[in-house]
Amino acid sequence: ELSMETHAELVNADVSDPDPDAPWPRIAWLMSFPNSGTSFTTRLIRHATEKATATNYGAGNKVEVKGSTDKVSLPVFEGELDGPFWSDPHLFDEKYAITESGYLLTKTHCGSRCFLCQPKEYIETAHTFLNRCLTGDRMDKGDTLVKTRYDKSLVKKAVHLIRDPFDNVVSRFHLELGVLEKKDPKEFKKYSKDREGFRKFCEKWDATFAGKELRNFNIDNELLDYIKDVPCHADFFRYVQWHNLASTATRNMQIPTLILHYETYEDHLEENLNKLLTFLEQEKTGETAPFITGKRYRDYYNKDEVKALSRMIRELANIDIWPLLEHYFDDEVTLKVKQ
C-alpha cells in the first residue's frame, strides 16, 4: 500500500527471478516521463555508489576511440550493440567505476512523450509503448547515428518515477523554450519564462492542435469540452497515458518495480536513497548528492483549471495509477492555487 509519508511503493515484489543464472549486472529501468527527476535520481545513485549508470540513448553518451578522433557509444554488454549503453563513459576511472554486480539503473523515457505534437504522434498502445521503452540509439564511427532496440529479457527490475503533474508540465515548457531559442530566436522572444509566458505559449499550441484533438483524441467529447480551455491540456493527457502504460508494461513483464515520487526527495532524501540502494542491491560507498528544491508551478493554473484536470486524470488513470496521483489534487492543495 502507498506510504503517504514517502510516497514510495514496491510492486511485484514477490516475483521470483525467472533467469537466476543471468549475467551481472542486470538491468533496472529508470522509467520517467521527461523532466520528472531523471537526472537527479541518476546523479544520486552515481554519487552514493561511485559506480556508473546506463541509458538507452547512447548517441548522447560517447567515448573517444583510441587512435582515432571518432567518438562512439559503449554498450553495457560486450557485443550487444543494441544497448543499453554506459552513461558518460568518458568519466570512467576519473569518477565512476563500471558496475559489475547488482542492478544497473538504466534510463528510458519510453513513448508518448513528445511535446508539440498532434494526437496521432503520441496516442500509444501497450505494445508500441513497451517497444519504445526498449528503443534507443547509438553513435558509431564516422558520426553514424543508429537506432537500437534490445530484448526485454534483459530488463529484470524497474524504478517508476512520478512528479507533480503541474511541475512536470511547466518544466517541459521550460525545456521546449530552450529548444525554441536555438531553432527560432524570433519566436522564442514572444514567451517569457513565467506564468504569463507559459499560458501564452499554451494558448498558441492548444489552438494549433484543437481540430486534430476533436478527430483523434481517444476521450469522450464531454470530457474534451471540459478540459479544452485548460493551458497545455494535451500534455496532461500524455502524462497520465504515460504513467498508465508504464505501469502496464512492468506488470505485463512481471518485474519488481519501485515507485518513487520526485518531491519526496526534499524531506526524505536519505530514506529514498536507501530504498533505491536496497532495491538495486548496491552499497553506499560515496556521499549523498544534495537535493536542490525546484520551483513549484501549481499557481500557473487557476482553481477551475485544476478541478478540470483532476477530473480528466481521475477518469483516464488506471485503477493502480490514480491512487499514486490523487494526493496532487487533494482539496487542501487545490485551495492554494489562484482563484
Salt bridges, closest charged atoms under 4 A:
ASP17 OD2 - ARG26 NH1 2.49
ASP19 OD2 - LYS156 NZ 3.83
ASP82 OD1 - ARG138 NH1 3.64
ASP88 OD2 - ARG46 NH1 2.95
GLU124 OE2 - ARG132 NH1 2.89
ASP140 OD1 - ARG138 NE 2.84
ASP164 OD2 - ARG296 NH2 3.50
ASP164 OD2 - ARG298 NH2 2.64
ASP167 OD2 - ARG296 NE 2.48
GLU187 OE1 - LYS190 NZ 2.85
GLU187 OE2 - LYS204 NZ 2.81
ASP206 OD2 - HIS233 ND1 3.86
GLU213 OE1 - HIS233 NE2 2.81
GLU222 OE2 - ARG311 NH2 3.28
ASP225 OD1 - LYS228 NZ 3.94
ASP229 OD2 - LYS228 NZ 3.44
ASP235 OD2 - ARG172 NE 2.72
ASP235 OD1 - ARG238 NE 2.87
GLU270 OE1 - LYS284 NZ 3.56
GLU271 OE1 - HIS268 ND1 3.35
GLU281 OE2 - LYS157 NZ 3.85
GLU305 OE2 - ARG199 NH2 2.70
GLU315 OE2 - ARG311 NE 2.99
ASP320 OD2 - ARG251 NH1 3.08
